[in-house]
Amino acid sequence: MKHQSRPAQWRLPQRLRAILILLTAALVAVGAPLVTSGSASAGTTLGASAAEKGRYFGAAVPAFKLSDGQFAGILDREFNAVTPENEMKWDATEPSQNQFRYTGGDQIVSHAQAHNMRVRGHTLLWHAQQPGWAQSLSGTALRNAAMNHVTQVATHYRGQIYAWDVVNEAFADGGSGARRDSNLQRTGNDWIEVAFRTARAADPAAKLCYNDYNTDGVNAKSTGVYNMVRDFKSRGVPIDCVGFQSHLGTTLPGDYQANLQRFADLGVDVQITELDISQGSNQATMYAAVTRACLAVTRCTGITTWGVRDSDSWRSGDNPLLFDGSGNKKPAYTAVLNALNAGGTTPPPGPVDTSAWYVLLNRNSGKALDVYGASTADGARIT
Ligand code: XIL
């Protein structure tokens, strides 16, 4: 049998197939396709439009702004993912050793759950925003405290986090491509892989990411990260994704998309995790280009902006976000939405390719008997 891999129920009888092909030819000839796919209506919000492309669109959220009506109104209308801006960092979650505080993080998670939003956990280990007690530890004591932190926090949020930034910003700037010096790095070069294994054990369902900045084009730093990810994949260290912060100025690296793609080609998802772009004449153009780059990379699963309104941004004075300080949509917002809505739908990979459908018609009545996804049919294709 030629089509052994195809389940019997999907096989079209020879004669019906011939009818289908003829009908297709006839309808195409008169310009009236039977079924069009990729015809989902263009979304009117960032989240809905991203979802039509099988992706999420998120924002960094500080817990205290959930009670700001304007902030929460925009968040709930436009976004379908959140990243706690500070609430899941080490200084926030473990202010004293072994005493954990989850108040802010829990508020954000429950808001997200009530509004069907994904949560990006940020971040389990980082050289910055460590509690004072951790800053003063070193060696085995610090290593053990760090891994206990990973276990406790990832266990607390087990099953509720879409993706964790397990380790943040561990590579040095400049041309070395080497690790950044830090108290964590000084506990031994294997601290990152131990953190990933520890996080996997605590929350097997979360995607585990490495996240960094100035890695947005092909450069020495991003190549350092690339080599680490390649090494981790080859040795079975559990890494699922790489986050590109994308705190951008007024130019986008020409190889932005190619850089995302080279990581995706290693077998990890890629995400734009902290996007903000200086306000300038090309802010909208750059936002659109970043959006298109993510859409063009199959394994780019979503985009997060680091805040909602310009007034929420950590980059005061740069006005780098999609909404102005009064909550109005900026030209950059429209550019992103249009980029998300352009082209056909690109659903996430699955067993049935819904970018094209085949309709099987009853020869006498002309009524549809069945509809087949492209990957399960052969012969004529109606797009
Ligand atoms: C920033 C927050 O936005 C600020 O509120 C905080 O004072 C400092 O950290 N890279 C990261 C984020 O991974 O955690 C940082 O967030 C911005 C840079």
Residues whose N, C-alpha, C, O or C-beta is under 5 A from the ligand:
A	BS01	XIL	E85 W314
